Amino acid sequence: MKTVLSLIGEFGALNDAKMRTGGSLPPEDEKRWAELQAFYEVLMAQTGLDMDREAAPITADDIREQLADRERIRVPVEVPVVFQEGERHHSGKVVNLSRGGIFIASEHLSEVGSHLTVYIPQIGSTSEEVLEIESEVIWVTKRGVPEIELPRGMGVQFTEYPTHAQEKLDSFVIETIARKLSSLW
């Protein structure tokens, strides 16, 4: 029997495979990935599903178990970010994030392959701590991607970051998914 959680896990596995292979999957897997991506986007938008009110709510631990090794399950977020390229600093906004990277909406676009240091404020917390993470630009969109409401910006993959930063990002992703799913019940 398929569950919301198993579908999220299946999407995560296909999404990771797609990224590892440079963005392409065999046609059958590509079709399934597209179906599951649409499903996941509906969940993150909190629309379109009428969940069984009698079902037990999904917990953060359930989600963490299902997504244990998934790097690329993204959640929507809007937080300011500062990023450094060489000696120059630029500002932007984090539009979505995973434990493996972020999308930065910004007027300044770095070249693919550029190394950045990103400074992300402590998301989901009142702490003043800033996460400092070494990263690499893996893709850029000068015009944005209107089909998925993505503004002008760049996809950034984390390359080196301390364990505590990874744990904080992981917790934020898991808690965001749990919060979105709990609002469906």
N, C-alpha and C positions, 0 to 999 in steps of 0.2 A: 504494500500500500504506500502510495506517495503521500508525503506530508509537505507543508510549506517549508519546513526546515530541510527536508531531503532535497527539495527542488533548489533551495538556495545553495546547498552543498554541491549539487550537480552543476549548477551554474558556475560556482567558484572553481571547480575542477576544470571545466571546459575553458573558463576564462584564463586560468593559469596556463593551460596547454596552448591556447591561442597566442598568448604573449611569448611563451618560450619558443614557438615556431615562427616568430616574426609576423604574427597577425593572420595566419591562415590555418584552416583546419580542413580535413576531408569534407566533401560536400554534405554528407549526412550529419556530421558533427557540427558543421557551420550552421546548418538549418536549426538544429536543436539549440545551439548557443543563442541564435537570434530569438527563438521562442522564449528561452529562459531569461534572456536579457530584458525582453519586453515585460515579462512577468515580474522580474526584480524591480524594474523601474516603476511599475504600478505600486508595488509594495512600498518603495521608498517615497513615493508621492502620497501615500496613504489614501488612495482612491481606488474604487472599482471592485473591492472585494467585500462580501458580506460573510463574515466568519461565523462559525458556530459558537454561539454565546455559552454553550455548555462545555465546550472543549477546555482542557486545561491550558492556561497560558504558557507560552514558550518563555523559558528563562534564559538569562545571559549564559548560564552554564551549559544549557542545551545548545545554544548557538556556538559557543566557544568550542565545544566538542565536535560539532559538525564541520566547523571551519578551521580546525586546528592548524593545518599547514597551508592555508590559502593566503597568498600575498596580495591578490588583486581584487578582492571584493571591496568596492568603493562605496562610500556613503556621502551624501550631500552635506556640505558645511559652508559657511561663509565667515571666514576670519581673515583679518589683515595678515600679511606676511611681508617680511623684508628678506631680500636675497642678495647675496654678494657674488659678483663675478669679477675676478681679479681684484683690483683696488676699488671698484665702484659698487655702490649699493643702490638698489632699486626697490620699489614697493609694488605690491599687488594684492590680490585677494585669493585665498585658497577656496576653490569652488567645490572640489571633492577630494577625498583622501582615502587611502588604504594604508595598511601597515607597510606597504612597499613603495609608496610614492604619493604625489599630489598633482593636481592640475592647478596652475597659477594663472589667473586672469591678470594681464598686465599690459600696459602700453609698451613697455620695453620687452622685446623678445630676444632671447639669446639663441645662438646657433645650436642645432642638434649636435650633441657631443660635448657641449660646453660643461665645465664643472662649476657648480654653484655651492655655496653654503647658504642654506635656508634657515631662517629664524622664525619658528612658529610659536605664537603665544600658547601658553598652556590651555589647550582646548578642553572644554567640559569641566573647568575648575575655576575657582576664584584665585588660585595661586598666581603669583606674578612670574613664575618660572617660564623661561623661553626654551623651547627645544631647538638645539643647534645641530643640524644634520647635513652631512656632506652628500651631494647629489649630482646627478647628471641629467641634462636635457635629452629626452629620447624622442620627442616629437613637438612640432610647432604648428599652430594654425594662425595665420595672419588675419583671417576673416571670421574665425569662429566656426562652429558647426551648428547651424540653425536647427537641423533635424533633432538634435538632442539638447538644444538650448545651451550650448557651450559657447562662451564668449571668446574673443581673441585671447590667445595665451599659449601656454606650453605645458606638456606633460613631463614631469620630473620624477625620475626614479631615485630612491635613496640608495646610496652606495656604502656609506659608513655612518653608523650611529650607535650610541651607547645602548646597552640593554634596557636601561630604564626608559629611554625614549621609545624603543620598540614596544615595551610593555604598555606605556601610556597610549600610544597610537592604537595598539591592538585592543585595549580596553575601551577606548573611545568608539572604535568601529563596532565592536560587539554590543556595547551599551546603546549605540544609536540604532542598530538593527532591532535590538530587543524593545526599545522604546517605540519604534515605528510599528512593530508587530503587535505590541500590547495595545496600541490604540485601535487595532482592528477588531478587538474582542469587546 
